[in-house]
Amino acid sequence: MHGNREMVGEMTGKHPVNKNRRVLVTNVKILPMTGPHDFIPEGFLVIEGQHIREVGSGKPSLVRENGQIIDGKGKLVMPGFVNAHTHAAMTLMRGYADDLPLMEWLQNKIEPFECNLTGQDVYWGTMLGIAEMIKSGTTTFADMYIFMDDVARAVEETGIRAVLCRGMNGVGPNAEKALRESRDLASKWQGKADGRLKIMLGPHAPYTCPPPYLRRVMDLASELGLDMHTHLSETMAEVETIKKEYGKTPVAMFAEAGLFDHRVVAAHCVHLTDEDIETLAKNKVGVVHNPQSNMKLGSGIARVTELMAAGVTVALGTDGAASNNNLDMFEEARTAALLQKARKMDPRVITAYQALEMATVNGARVLGLDQEIGCIKPGMKADIILIDVDQPHFHPPHNLVAHLAYSAQASDVDTVIIDGKVVMQNRQLLSLNERTVIEEAGRVALRLVEGGL
């Protein structure tokens, strides 16, 4: 971080991360996300170190000594959410550029703002995003942005899990710098923060990464063994631009360039032909649906049901807070389900369980983390959230899965455990000072706006 280290030390010192590596959660409802009919109405969970060791109904046969015991009465435990596509530091632009079409929003408002950002600014914007994500139940996020060293430090300090990539624009003035910084990011941070950090490469989009530049990105991916994260077919304008220049859709352009010979995470995928969907399925491209951002920017409605029917894994992301305007995965899951029901005029598509699956299991799978996170079972990393379901909007409890998808709110998240460490309990953040983060991020945003933006 380029910021004040004394301030950060004070911040984490006031609210130390829970160092106890043995946690027992008792008297709790469990939604493990291991199948649509798997539910434990009253059970327990044993965490040792970073991992879940036992999950069961009733009470544990052995009460561990020297461990933290969390009484889960009135709570439900489920895997933490995976926000599979966002730009965390764009919290600094929340409310700054609303009600504009994508390219006007991007070129006239966002890019001029970003030109004045420093690493310290991105650090505080990311800290604000992480605070918001933890408080709404997100335990892993995938981020594409700039000053990624500072993003990685924020991740390391706060205890969250993240998949990071430096955005790469092959037609901009920083094309070479983006390649160098991506290499450096992988060298410094791959597998760091106790294994909570994974690095990808981030070719921004078809309209910013022409084939010659893509080939250099792919060479780097092969050399370093990295997956890739990109934006794809987000708007009709993008599709028309690529068709005019290359005579094919953005998906076909990427496929011909060889990008899909690598593991690729593709955000948005709003405007797809049937052939595009077949191509994505054939190449096992993971798609991240961002329904609220796509709606707010007027980009359109993705063909999620068709993607799923073709066998494409579809996860969920919030996109950045400049185009959403929050990082709430409860809202994203609910919107994803309702939007497809309306689009298909069929209430049976995207069930409540499928919406939650997109926000957890599918997010882990798309990011290549499904052997570690995304569901609750022995051997998995202990990334879990406890939700207070003893509230009016969860009653009567006819169907708690439906309530989680259609009724739950971010503020229902009571406790968050990531990598076996309690990072929030009783709605109190333990790995960062919430007030300090809010104030510092506010100062940064005000300075940038008062600077003439």
C-alpha positions as CSV (number, residue, x, y, z in Angstrom):
1,M,0.0,0.0,0.0
2,H,1.1,3.6,-0.7
3,G,-1.0,4.9,2.2
4,N,-0.4,5.6,5.9
5,R,0.8,2.3,7.4
6,E,0.4,3.6,10.9
7,M,-3.3,4.2,10.2
8,V,-3.7,0.7,8.8
9,G,-2.0,-0.8,11.8
10,E,-4.2,1.1,14.1
11,M,-7.2,0.1,12.1
12,T,-6.5,-3.6,12.2
13,G,-5.2,-3.3,15.8
14,K,-8.6,-2.0,17.0
15,H,-10.4,-4.9,15.4
16,P,-8.0,-7.9,15.3
17,V,-8.8,-10.8,13.0
18,N,-9.9,-13.8,15.1
19,K,-6.7,-15.9,15.4
20,N,-8.5,-18.9,16.9
21,R,-8.3,-21.6,14.3
22,R,-10.9,-23.9,15.9
23,V,-14.5,-22.9,15.6
24,L,-17.7,-24.8,16.5
25,V,-21.0,-23.6,15.3
26,T,-24.0,-25.3,17.1
27,N,-27.8,-25.3,17.0
28,V,-27.8,-24.0,13.4
29,K,-29.8,-24.7,10.2
30,I,-27.4,-25.7,7.4
31,L,-27.9,-25.2,3.7
32,P,-24.7,-26.9,2.3
33,M,-25.4,-26.2,-1.4
34,T,-24.5,-29.8,-2.2
35,G,-27.8,-30.5,-3.8
36,P,-31.3,-29.0,-4.0
37,H,-32.7,-31.4,-1.4
38,D,-29.8,-31.2,1.1
39,F,-30.8,-29.3,4.2
40,I,-30.1,-29.8,7.9
41,P,-32.8,-28.2,10.1
42,E,-30.7,-28.3,13.2
43,G,-27.0,-29.3,13.2
44,F,-23.4,-28.3,13.8
45,L,-20.3,-27.4,11.9
46,V,-16.7,-27.9,13.1
47,I,-13.9,-25.8,11.6
48,E,-10.2,-26.6,12.2
49,G,-7.6,-24.3,10.7
50,Q,-8.7,-23.2,7.2
51,H,-11.0,-26.2,6.6
52,I,-14.4,-27.6,7.5
53,R,-13.8,-30.8,9.4
54,E,-17.3,-32.0,10.3
55,V,-20.9,-31.2,9.3
56,G,-23.8,-33.0,10.9
57,S,-27.3,-33.0,12.3
58,G,-28.0,-32.8,16.1
59,K,-25.0,-32.1,18.3
60,P,-21.3,-32.9,17.9
61,S,-20.2,-36.1,19.7
62,L,-17.1,-34.3,20.9
63,V,-16.9,-30.8,22.2
64,R,-13.5,-29.3,21.4
65,E,-11.7,-27.4,24.0
66,N,-9.8,-24.2,23.4
67,G,-12.0,-23.3,20.5
68,Q,-14.6,-20.6,19.8
69,I,-18.2,-21.7,20.1
70,I,-20.8,-19.9,18.1
71,D,-24.4,-20.5,19.1
72,G,-26.3,-20.6,15.8
73,K,-29.8,-20.5,17.3
74,G,-32.1,-18.6,15.0
75,K,-29.4,-18.6,12.3
76,L,-28.8,-20.5,9.0
77,V,-25.3,-21.3,7.7
78,M,-24.5,-21.5,4.0
79,P,-21.5,-21.0,1.8
80,G,-20.3,-17.4,1.4
81,F,-21.2,-15.7,-1.9
82,V,-18.8,-15.5,-4.8
83,N,-19.0,-12.2,-6.6
84,A,-17.4,-13.5,-9.8
85,H,-17.1,-10.1,-11.6
86,T,-16.6,-6.7,-10.0
87,H,-14.3,-3.7,-9.9
88,A,-14.2,-3.1,-6.1
89,A,-12.5,0.3,-6.1
90,M,-15.3,1.7,-8.2
91,T,-17.1,2.3,-5.0
92,L,-15.4,5.7,-5.2
93,M,-17.7,6.4,-8.2
94,R,-20.9,5.2,-6.7
95,G,-23.6,7.8,-7.7
96,Y,-21.2,9.8,-9.7
97,A,-22.3,8.8,-13.2
98,D,-25.8,7.5,-13.2
99,D,-28.5,7.1,-15.9
100,L,-26.1,7.1,-18.9
101,P,-25.6,4.6,-21.7
102,L,-22.5,2.5,-21.4
103,M,-20.0,4.2,-23.8
104,E,-21.0,7.7,-22.7
105,W,-20.8,6.5,-19.0
106,L,-17.4,5.0,-19.7
107,Q,-15.7,7.5,-21.9
108,N,-17.1,10.8,-20.6
109,K,-17.3,10.1,-16.9
110,I,-15.5,7.0,-15.7
111,E,-12.3,7.0,-17.7
112,P,-11.5,10.7,-16.9
113,F,-12.1,9.9,-13.2
114,E,-9.8,6.9,-13.3
115,C,-7.0,8.9,-15.0
116,N,-6.5,10.8,-11.7
117,L,-6.6,7.7,-9.4
118,T,-3.5,6.8,-7.4
119,G,-2.6,3.5,-5.8
120,Q,-3.7,4.9,-2.4
121,D,-7.0,5.9,-3.8
122,V,-7.6,2.4,-5.2
123,Y,-6.6,0.9,-1.8
124,W,-9.3,2.9,0.0
125,G,-11.9,2.3,-2.6
126,T,-11.2,-1.4,-2.5
127,M,-11.3,-1.4,1.3
128,L,-14.8,0.2,1.1
129,G,-15.9,-2.4,-1.4
130,I,-14.5,-5.2,0.8
131,A,-16.3,-3.9,3.9
132,E,-19.6,-3.8,1.9
133,M,-19.0,-7.3,0.5
134,I,-18.3,-8.9,3.8
135,K,-21.3,-7.2,5.4
136,S,-23.5,-8.6,2.7
137,G,-22.1,-12.1,2.8
138,T,-19.5,-12.2,0.0
139,T,-16.4,-14.2,0.9
140,T,-14.7,-14.3,-2.5
141,F,-14.6,-11.7,-5.3
142,A,-13.1,-11.5,-8.7
143,D,-11.7,-8.1,-9.5
144,M,-10.3,-6.5,-12.7
145,Y,-8.8,-3.0,-12.3
146,I,-5.6,-0.9,-12.0
147,F,-3.1,-0.5,-9.2
148,M,-3.7,-4.2,-8.4
149,D,-0.8,-4.3,-5.8
150,D,-2.9,-2.1,-3.7
151,V,-6.0,-4.2,-4.2
152,A,-4.0,-7.3,-3.2
153,R,-2.8,-5.6,0.0
154,A,-6.4,-4.8,0.9
155,V,-7.3,-8.4,0.4
156,E,-4.4,-9.6,2.5
157,E,-5.2,-7.2,5.3
158,T,-8.9,-7.9,5.5
159,G,-9.0,-11.7,5.3
160,I,-11.3,-11.9,2.2
161,R,-10.6,-14.3,-0.7
162,A,-10.0,-12.8,-4.2
163,V,-9.2,-13.6,-7.8
164,L,-7.4,-10.5,-9.2
165,C,-6.3,-9.4,-12.6
166,R,-4.9,-6.1,-14.0
167,G,-7.2,-4.8,-16.7
168,M,-5.4,-4.8,-20.1
169,N,-6.3,-2.4,-22.9
170,G,-4.3,-3.2,-26.0
171,V,-5.2,0.0,-27.9
172,G,-4.6,2.4,-25.0
173,P,-1.4,4.2,-24.0
174,N,-0.7,1.7,-21.2
175,A,-0.8,-1.5,-23.3
176,E,2.8,-2.4,-22.6
177,K,2.6,-1.3,-18.9
178,A,-0.5,-3.6,-18.5
179,L,1.5,-6.6,-19.7
180,R,4.4,-5.8,-17.4
181,E,2.2,-5.1,-14.4
182,S,0.3,-8.3,-15.0
183,R,3.5,-10.3,-14.9
184,D,4.6,-8.6,-11.7
185,L,1.2,-9.1,-10.1
186,A,1.4,-12.9,-10.7
187,S,5.0,-13.0,-9.5
188,K,4.3,-11.1,-6.2
189,W,0.8,-12.3,-5.3
190,Q,-0.1,-15.7,-6.8
191,G,-1.1,-18.0,-3.9
192,K,-0.2,-15.3,-1.3
193,A,-2.3,-14.1,1.7
194,D,-2.4,-17.7,3.1
195,G,-3.5,-19.0,-0.2
196,R,-6.5,-16.6,-0.5
197,L,-5.2,-14.9,-3.6
198,K,-5.4,-16.2,-7.2
199,I,-4.1,-14.2,-10.1
200,M,-5.6,-14.1,-13.6
201,L,-4.8,-12.1,-16.7
202,G,-7.4,-9.5,-17.7
203,P,-7.7,-8.7,-21.4
204,H,-10.5,-6.1,-21.1
205,A,-12.8,-6.7,-24.1
206,P,-12.8,-7.5,-27.8
207,Y,-13.0,-3.8,-28.7
208,T,-9.9,-3.0,-26.6
209,C,-7.8,-6.1,-27.3
210,P,-7.2,-6.7,-31.0
211,P,-5.8,-10.1,-32.1
212,P,-2.1,-9.1,-32.2
213,Y,-2.4,-7.9,-28.6
214,L,-4.4,-10.9,-27.6
215,R,-1.7,-13.2,-28.8
216,R,0.8,-11.5,-26.5
217,V,-1.7,-11.9,-23.6
218,M,-2.2,-15.6,-24.5
219,D,1.6,-16.2,-24.7
220,L,1.9,-14.7,-21.2
221,A,-0.9,-16.8,-19.9
222,S,0.8,-20.0,-21.3
223,E,4.1,-19.0,-19.8
224,L,2.7,-18.2,-16.3
225,G,0.0,-20.8,-16.3
226,L,-2.8,-18.2,-15.7
227,D,-6.5,-18.2,-16.5
228,M,-8.1,-15.2,-18.1
229,H,-11.0,-12.8,-17.2
230,T,-12.6,-10.6,-19.8
231,H,-15.7,-8.6,-20.7
232,L,-17.6,-10.1,-23.7
233,S,-20.6,-9.1,-25.8
234,E,-21.9,-6.7,-23.2
235,T,-23.7,-4.3,-25.6
236,M,-25.1,-4.3,-29.1
237,A,-22.7,-1.4,-29.9
238,E,-19.8,-3.8,-29.1
239,V,-21.3,-6.5,-31.3
240,E,-21.8,-4.1,-34.2
241,T,-18.3,-2.7,-33.9
242,I,-16.6,-6.1,-33.9
243,K,-18.8,-7.3,-36.8
244,K,-17.9,-4.3,-38.8
245,E,-14.2,-4.7,-38.1
246,Y,-13.8,-8.4,-38.2
247,G,-16.9,-9.7,-40.0
248,K,-17.9,-11.9,-37.0
249,T,-19.4,-11.7,-33.5
250,P,-17.1,-10.9,-30.5
251,V,-17.4,-14.5,-29.4
252,A,-16.3,-15.8,-32.8
253,M,-13.5,-13.2,-32.9
254,F,-12.1,-14.4,-29.6
255,A,-12.5,-18.0,-30.6
256,E,-10.6,-17.5,-33.9
257,A,-7.9,-15.7,-32.0
258,G,-7.4,-18.8,-29.8
259,L,-8.4,-17.2,-26.5
260,F,-10.7,-20.1,-25.6
261,D,-7.8,-22.5,-25.8
262,H,-7.2,-21.2,-22.3
263,R,-9.5,-21.2,-19.3
264,V,-11.6,-18.0,-19.7
265,V,-14.1,-16.2,-17.4
266,A,-16.4,-14.1,-19.6
267,A,-18.4,-11.3,-17.9
268,H,-21.8,-10.2,-19.3
269,C,-22.3,-12.2,-22.5
270,V,-25.6,-10.3,-23.1
271,H,-25.9,-10.4,-26.9
272,L,-25.2,-13.9,-28.1
273,T,-26.2,-15.9,-31.1
274,D,-27.1,-19.6,-30.9
275,E,-23.7,-20.3,-32.5
276,D,-22.0,-18.1,-29.8
277,I,-23.7,-20.1,-27.1
278,E,-22.5,-23.4,-28.7
279,T,-19.0,-22.0,-28.9
280,L,-18.9,-21.0,-25.2
281,A,-20.3,-24.4,-24.2
282,K,-17.8,-26.3,-26.4
283,N,-14.9,-24.4,-24.9
284,K,-16.1,-24.5,-21.3
285,V,-16.1,-20.8,-21.0
286,G,-17.4,-19.7,-17.6
287,V,-20.0,-16.9,-18.0
288,V,-20.6,-14.3,-15.3
289,H,-24.1,-12.8,-15.4
290,N,-24.4,-9.2,-14.1
291,P,-28.1,-8.5,-14.3
292,Q,-28.4,-5.3,-12.4
293,S,-25.5,-3.6,-14.1
294,N,-26.8,-4.7,-17.5
295,M,-30.3,-3.4,-16.7
296,K,-29.0,-0.1,-15.3
297,L,-26.8,0.7,-18.2
298,G,-29.5,-0.4,-20.7
299,S,-27.3,-3.1,-22.1
300,G,-30.0,-5.8,-22.4
301,I,-30.9,-9.1,-20.8
302,A,-28.6,-12.1,-21.2
303,R,-29.9,-15.4,-22.5
304,V,-29.2,-17.2,-19.2
305,T,-31.6,-20.0,-19.6
306,E,-30.2,-20.9,-23.1
307,L,-26.7,-20.8,-21.7
308,M,-27.6,-23.1,-18.9
309,A,-29.5,-25.5,-21.2
310,A,-26.3,-25.7,-23.4
311,G,-24.3,-26.7,-20.4
312,V,-22.5,-23.4,-19.8
313,T,-21.7,-22.7,-16.1
314,V,-23.3,-19.3,-15.3
315,A,-22.2,-17.4,-12.2
316,L,-23.2,-14.0,-10.8
317,G,-21.3,-10.8,-10.4
318,T,-22.4,-7.3,-9.3
319,D,-20.0,-5.4,-11.6
320,G,-18.7,-2.2,-10.1
321,A,-20.6,0.0,-7.8
322,A,-20.5,2.8,-10.4
323,S,-23.0,0.9,-12.5
324,N,-25.1,-1.2,-10.0
325,N,-24.9,0.7,-7.4
326,N,-24.1,-1.8,-4.7
327,L,-22.2,-5.1,-4.2
328,D,-25.1,-7.0,-2.7
329,M,-25.2,-10.6,-4.0
330,F,-28.7,-11.2,-2.4
331,E,-30.1,-8.6,-4.8
332,E,-28.1,-10.0,-7.7
333,A,-29.4,-13.6,-7.2
334,R,-33.0,-12.4,-6.8
335,T,-32.8,-10.2,-9.9
336,A,-31.2,-13.0,-12.0
337,A,-34.1,-15.3,-11.2
338,L,-36.9,-12.7,-11.7
339,L,-35.5,-11.3,-14.9
340,Q,-35.4,-14.7,-16.6
341,K,-38.9,-15.6,-15.4
342,A,-40.1,-12.3,-17.0
343,R,-38.1,-12.7,-20.1
344,K,-39.3,-16.3,-20.7
345,M,-42.8,-15.6,-19.3
346,D,-42.3,-18.8,-17.3
347,P,-42.1,-18.8,-13.5
348,R,-40.4,-22.2,-13.5
349,V,-37.1,-21.0,-14.9
350,I,-34.2,-20.2,-12.6
351,T,-35.6,-21.6,-9.4
352,A,-34.7,-20.2,-6.0
353,Y,-32.1,-22.9,-5.5
354,Q,-30.5,-22.3,-8.9
355,A,-30.2,-18.6,-8.1
356,L,-28.3,-19.4,-4.9
357,E,-26.3,-21.9,-6.8
358,M,-25.2,-19.3,-9.3
359,A,-24.1,-17.1,-6.4
360,T,-22.1,-19.8,-4.7
361,V,-21.2,-23.1,-6.3
362,N,-21.2,-21.8,-9.9
363,G,-19.0,-18.8,-8.9
364,A,-16.5,-21.1,-7.4
365,R,-16.6,-23.4,-10.5
366,V,-16.2,-20.5,-13.0
367,L,-13.1,-19.2,-11.0
368,G,-11.5,-22.6,-10.8
369,L,-12.0,-22.7,-7.0
370,D,-14.7,-25.4,-6.8
371,Q,-12.3,-27.9,-5.1
372,E,-11.9,-25.3,-2.3
373,I,-15.0,-23.3,-1.8
374,G,-18.7,-23.0,-2.9
375,C,-20.3,-25.6,-0.7
376,I,-20.2,-26.9,2.9
377,K,-18.7,-30.3,3.3
378,P,-15.7,-31.8,5.1
379,G,-12.4,-30.8,3.5
380,M,-13.6,-27.6,1.9
381,K,-12.2,-24.2,3.0
382,A,-14.3,-22.7,5.8
383,D,-15.8,-19.8,3.8
384,I,-19.3,-19.6,5.4
385,I,-21.9,-17.1,6.4
386,L,-24.5,-17.1,9.2
387,I,-27.8,-15.5,8.3
388,D,-30.3,-14.3,10.9
389,V,-33.5,-16.0,9.8
390,D,-35.4,-15.3,13.0
391,Q,-36.9,-12.1,11.5
392,P,-40.4,-11.3,10.1
393,H,-39.5,-11.6,6.4
394,F,-38.3,-15.2,6.9
395,H,-41.7,-16.2,8.5
396,P,-43.6,-18.4,8.2
397,P,-40.7,-20.7,7.3
398,H,-42.5,-22.7,4.6
399,N,-39.4,-22.7,2.4
400,L,-36.1,-21.2,3.7
401,V,-34.4,-21.6,0.3
402,A,-37.1,-19.5,-1.3
403,H,-36.9,-17.0,1.5
404,L,-33.1,-16.7,0.9
405,A,-33.5,-16.1,-2.8
406,Y,-36.6,-13.9,-2.7
407,S,-36.8,-12.3,0.8
408,A,-33.4,-12.0,2.3
409,Q,-31.5,-8.8,2.7
410,A,-27.8,-8.0,3.0
411,S,-28.3,-6.8,6.6
412,D,-29.5,-10.3,7.5
413,V,-25.9,-11.5,7.4
414,D,-24.8,-11.8,11.1
415,T,-21.4,-13.6,11.0
416,V,-18.9,-14.2,8.3
417,I,-16.0,-16.8,8.4
418,I,-13.4,-16.8,5.7
419,D,-10.5,-19.4,5.6
420,G,-11.5,-20.5,9.1
421,K,-11.2,-17.0,10.6
422,V,-14.2,-14.9,11.9
423,V,-14.0,-11.6,10.0
424,M,-17.5,-10.4,11.1
425,Q,-19.6,-11.3,14.1
426,N,-22.9,-9.8,15.3
427,R,-22.6,-7.4,12.2
428,Q,-19.3,-6.0,13.6
429,L,-16.4,-6.1,11.1
430,L,-13.3,-7.5,12.9
431,S,-10.6,-7.3,10.2
432,L,-11.0,-3.6,9.4
433,N,-12.2,-0.4,11.0
434,E,-15.4,0.4,9.2
435,R,-15.6,4.0,10.2
436,T,-12.0,4.7,9.1
437,V,-12.6,3.1,5.8
438,I,-15.7,5.1,5.1
439,E,-14.1,8.4,6.1
440,E,-10.9,7.8,4.0
441,A,-12.8,6.6,0.9
442,G,-15.0,9.6,1.3
443,R,-12.0,12.0,1.4
444,V,-10.5,10.3,-1.7
445,A,-13.8,10.6,-3.7
446,L,-14.3,14.3,-2.7
447,R,-10.7,15.2,-3.7
448,L,-11.1,13.6,-7.1
449,V,-14.5,15.3,-7.8
450,E,-13.2,18.7,-6.5
451,G,-10.2,18.3,-8.8
452,G,-12.4,19.3,-11.7
453,L,-14.0,16.0,-12.8
